[in-house]
Amino acid sequence: MITRRKALGRLSLGASTLALSPFLRNLQREDATGQLPRRFVFVVKSSGLQAEYLNPEGLQHGGDRLVDAPLAQRPLHESLRALEPLRDQLTIVQGLSGRMCTIGHSSFYGAMGAYKATAEAPPIAATIDGHLSRRFPSVFDHVGLKMGNGSQGTSYPSISAAGRGKQLPFQCNPELAYRNLFGSIAAGGDIQRMYRRTGNVLDAMVEDIQRLRRQLPGSEQEKLDAYLEGFESLRDRRIELIAMQRTLKEHAPEVTEAYTSKATTQHLGAHFDMAAAALITGITNVVTIHCDELDSSYSGLGITPSVHSIGHGSSSGALSAQECRNRIRAFHLELTAALASRLAATPEGDGSMLDNTLIVYLSDNSDKHHSSGTEWPLLMLGGLRGRAASGGRYLAYPRYGRASHRHTIGNLWTTVCHLTGEPVEHFGQADLALGDAALQRGPLDELLG
């Protein structure tokens, strides 16, 4: 088997005169410091992630004390069965709350930002995926993929932000997403000549913008910064993609009928394939997959009502509303397990890529279709190379309303920052209804290695 290190070594022989690719930088970092890349995948669904259907046999959430138990020998709920081969990498987390967020049909940016947000207002701060994309940049700092309605191209679903007022885009159409991520190998012909020619144009545009910027007053200069940053990123991205041709060709997903199918469920499968390939090739370290929204349909699974209708109790033929929800959850986790398995099968260092990756599955709406924000269950896979004290584990924190409850999704994202070597005091806003905000600060110690 060709290891990732060998692939990078081969790539360096033909790219000595080009800007170093993320692969070569990662390899150099490993040689110099022993540190391997860290990667993050956030899989987000709508309409709540029902807590009671995440409990393994014999374990319950909603108590007065912390439950910290191994998953070993405990049957998982049938909708989680796809994760069985990854049981040792799985952590089920219950009992977190998010009352600082908007409640109702969605918390929008709140789910990954831990703050009050709406669909109409711009984000007030970075969400955890946007924050990590700045800390662990690559050719594409953040890749957002979303199951659309079959006609959408780029969407802004109001769940991810790079910073205040900086909403992150999501690709809905698999064909367009493939061209954006892997188009340099799909274009054919002399890709280096084409990209260098494009780069020359971009160089000229950057110079023009910089010249204009120098002639403007300071307040006006700031308005041009975003444009300048965008053109510089396009230019640099092409240089890096030229250097990565061999690795991209080796690991890019095969374009199947799922990319052109009218079934949006097949689109979602294609998105997961691209997410895995993007991580393996190193063109990104942060991926967010937005599985669905309230008007989404799962007709590819034999479910005809919309997610919103199912949340209000609509059945689909012989399937009850709850059976529809279970089937949708199982589908998401089958795709998530397949992505994790691909990373687990890719050697890296003395382990696999999954050892250096954290995958989080959660809802933008806590645990119910009409959220109260008092219970925010989630699943975690991987562990950032042993930094996370997780895997084969069930954690249920004391329920909301008990004196011992202080654990929120803000504490979870604070923990993720700590796991990456960034000891922030608190990520997001505090829940003032819980009392002293100082008591809510800090990470979840149980998840630290």
N, C-alpha and C positions, 0 to 999 in steps of 0.2 A: 504493500500500500504506500502511495506517495503521501508523506506527512506534510503538514502545512509548512513546516520549516524548510523541507526540501523544495517545495513549490516556490517559496519565497527566494530561496537561494538561486534557483534557476532564473527567476524573474530578474534578479539583480544583474545578471550577466548581460542582458539586452537592454538595460535601462540606465546605464551609468551616466549618460549625458542628460537625462531627464530629471525632473523633480522627483524626489523620493516618494514612493507610494506609501499609503498607510501600512501596507504589509511590511515594507522594509523598515519603516520607523518602529513598528511594533516588535520586529525581530531584533533590531538594535537595542530597544528598551529591555527586552528579555535578556540579551547578552550582558548588558551593562548593569542592570539592577535586579534581574531575576523576576521582574514583574511582567505579567502577561496582560493583554487587553481585557478590559471589563466591558460587558455588554448588558443591555437591558431591553426587555420586551414587555410591553403593557398590552394586554388583551382586554378590551373594554366592551361590555354589553349594556343594553338598556333594560328598562323594566324590572330592575332589581335582581339580585342573586340570592335566592331563598336560602337562608341559613340552615333551616332544618334538613335540607336535602344535601348538605355537605358533611353532616355528622356521620362518622363511621359507626358501625354497630357497637353499642355499649357505651358511647360517649355522648354527652349532651352539653350544649352551651346554655347561657342564661342563668348561671348560678351566682352565688355570692362570693366565690373564691376562684382564684386562678386554677384552671385545669391544664396541666402540662403532661401529656401522656404520649407514649410511642404508638405508632400506627401498626406496628408488627402484629400479625395474626388477627387483625380486626378487618372484617369485610368492609369494603367501601360501598357507598351508595351506587346503584347500577349506572347512574349517569356519570359517575367518576371512574368507571371500570377501565377506560382507555388509559388512565394514569397508573394502572396496576404495575406495569413493568418499570415505572419510574417512582415507585413508592418510596424508595430510599432517598429520593431527591425532593419529595413532596412535603410541604408544610401547610396544614389547614389552619387558618387564623379566624377566630370568632371573637365577638365581644368588643371590637373597636366601635367607636361612635363618630358622628360627623355633624353634630348639630350646629356647628359654625357655618355650615353650607346651606344653600337653598334646598328646601324640601318640596316634595310634590312629584312631578313626573321626571325631573332630572335635576342634578346639582350642577350640571354644565362643567365649567372649569374647576368647580369645587372638589370633585372626586379626586383629582390628582394635584390640586392646588391647596386644598384645605382652607378655602375662603368662600365668602358669599359671592355668587355670580349669577348672571342671567345670559340667555342666548343673544339678547340685543346689545347689551353693554360690552365694551371691550374688556379683556382680562385685566385685572389690577396687578398681577404678578405672574412670574413663571410657574407653570405646573412642573411636577417632578420630572416628566420626560423632557420638557424643554430645558429645564435646569441641567439635567445630566448631559444633554446634547451639547451644551456649551462646555462642560467640563471634559467630555470625551469626544472631541470632534473628529470627523473623518471627511471623506469626499462629500457625502451627504450627512450633515450633522444630525438630522432627524428625518426618518422616513415614516410618513403617515399613510396608512392604507385603510380603506373603508368599503364595506359592502354597500354599494349604491342601489339605484333602482334600474340600472341597465343603460341609462342614457347620460348619467353624470360623468364629467371628466374630473375636475378638481373641486373639492368641497371643503368647507370650513365648518366642521360640526360643533365648534365651541366647547371642546373638551381639553385641548392642548394649547399651551402658549409658551413662547420663548422668553417672554418678559411682559412688562406692563404695556398694554396696547398692541402686543405682537402675537396675533393669532397664528397658529401653525396650520398649513394646508394638508389635505389628505387626498390621495389619488383613489378614485372610485373605479375607473375603467381599467381592467387588468392589462389590456393592450397598451394603453397610454402609459401606465405605470412601468411596464416592461421597457418601453422605448426610453423612458426617462432614466431608469436605473441601469439598463443593460444595452441601450441603443448603440453604444459604441462598437459592439460586436455584431449587432444585427444589421447595421447599415451596409456592410459589404464594401468591397473596393479598398482603396488605400486609406484606411481610417486615420493613420497618422498624418498623412498629407491634408486630409479634410479637416481634422481637428486643429492642426497647426495653422491652416489658412483661417479658420474661424477664430483661433486665438489671436492672430494678427489683427483682425478686425476689432476684437475685444480690447486688445492692447491700446489701439488707437482711441477707442471710446473711453477707456479709463483715463488716458492722458488728457482727453478733451474735458472730461468731468473734473479732473484734478485742476486743470488750468482755470476752468470756470469757478471752481471753489475758491481759489486763491484771490479772485477778484471780488468776492462777495463779503459782506460784513459777517461777523461771527454768528449772529442769530440765523442768517440765511444759509451759512455753511452747513449747519446741523441738518437742514432739510435735505441737503444733497448727500449726506453721509450714507443713508440707506441705499440710494441708487448706486453710489460708488462701491459700497460693500457688495451689492448684488452682482455688478459687472465683474468685480475682482474675483468673486466666488466662482462665477461661470468660467472665467479664464483659467483659474487654478484647477477647477474640477476637470476640465478637458485635458490638461497636462497630466494629471494623476491617472485619469482613465486610459490614456495612451500607454502609460507605464504598466498598467495592470491587465493588458489584453490577454495574456496567456492564462492568468488565474481566472479572469472573468469567463473566458471560453470554457474552462474546465468545470466551473461551478454554477454557471448561470442555469436557471431552470429551463426545461424543455417547454416550448410553447405548444400546449395541447388545446383541444377543443374547449377546455374550461375557460380559456382566455376570451373566446368569442361566443360562448354559449349564452343564450338568453336567460338561463337559470342563474339568479344572483347567488345561490348557494355555491355553485361552481366558481363563481367569481371570488368568493371568500376563500375557497380552497386554493385558487391561484395566488391570492394575496399572501397566504401563509407560505406557499412555496417560494415566492419572491423574497419574503422576509428572511427565511432561512438562508437563501442564496446571498442576500445582501450582507448578512452577518458573517457568513463563511468567507466571502471574498474580502471582507473588511471595508466595503464602501460605506458602511455605517456601523455605529455602535449602539444606536438607540432606535427602536422601532415601536410604534404604537399602531395596533390594529383595532379599529372601531368596527366591531362585528355587526351592529345593527342599530336602528333607531325605531321610534314608535311606529312609523308607517312602513317598516320593512316587512317583507313577506318571505316565508320559508316554503314556498310551493315545491321547491326541489326536495323537501323532506316529506311531502304529502300533507303539508299544513297550509291551508288556504287563508285563514283570517290573518290580519295584520298583528304585529306584536302588541299594539295598543289594545286591539279587540280581545286578544287572548288574556291580557292583563285584567280585563274587565269580565272574564269568565267565558268567553266564546269558545265553543268546541270546534273540532274539525272532523266531520264525519264521525267515525267511531272513537276518535281520540277526544278525551276530556281536555279542558283547558290546562289542567295540571300535567296531563300526559304530554301535551304539546310543549309545555315549558321544560319538562324533563328531556324530551327529545332534542330540543334546541340546545339545552345545556350540554347534553352528551355530544352533540355535533361540534360545538365549540371546543370541547375538551379533546375530542378525537384529533382535531386539527392542531391544537396546542401540543398534544402528546407527540404527533408526527414531527412537528418542528423541533421539539426538545430532543427527540430521538435522533434526528439528523445531526444536531449539535453534539450529542453524546457519542455519535459514531465518527466524529471528526477529531483526530488526535491533535493535542496542543500541549506543549510542555511534557510533563510526565502524566498527564491525564487527558481530558477531553475539553472541547469548547464549552460544553454545558457546565463544567466545573467553574468556569469564569463568567457565567451568564446568570442573570436573575430574571425570571419570567413571573409576572404577576397577572392573575386573572381576577377581575373585579367588575362591578357594575358602576355606572355613573349615577346610580339611584339607590345606593345602599342595598337593602334586602327586599324591598317591596315595590310593586308597581306604583303605588302612591306612598312615597317614602316619608318616614318620620325622622330618619337619620340617627336613630338610637342604636342600630345594629348594622355594621358594615363588614360583612364577611368577605373573605378573599382566599385565593390559593396562591402559593408560591412554589416555584420549581427552581432548582439550581442552588447556588450558594456563594458565588463570588470567591471561589477558591478557598473554601473553608472559613471565610471571614464571618459568614452567617451561621449561627448555631442552629441549623435547621436540617430538615430532611428526615422523612419517616416520623413525622411528629404532628401532634394535634395541640393547638394552643387556644384556650377559650378564656378570655379575660372576664372579670366580674361585670355583670350587666349594668346598663345605664340606670341611674337612680340610686345605686348603692354607694355608700360613703367611700368605698375602695375603688370606685370607677374613676379613672382619670385618663384612660387610654383611648386616643382618638386616631383618626387617619393622619392627622398632623404628626403624631408621634411615630407612626409607621414611616412616613416619608423622611422624618428626621433620622430614623434608624438607617434608612437606605443611604442617606448622606454620610452617616458615621461609617457604614460599611465600606464606603469608597475613600475613606481617609479624610473626610470633611466634617469635623465635629461641630456642626451648627447647633445653636441653642434650641431653635424650634423652627420647623418648616410650616409656613402658613399661619393662620390665625388661631387663637385659643377659643374654646367654648366658654363664654363668660357665665353661662348657666351652671357650669361645674364649680364655680367659685374662683379662688385665687389662680390667676393665669400662670404664676410661677410654678405651681405644683404640677402643671401639665407639660412643662418643658422637659427636653431630653429624649433619648431614644428608648425603645423597648428593650430592656436589658436581656430578656429571654431570647431575643433574636441576634444578639451579638456573640461572636465567637470568643 
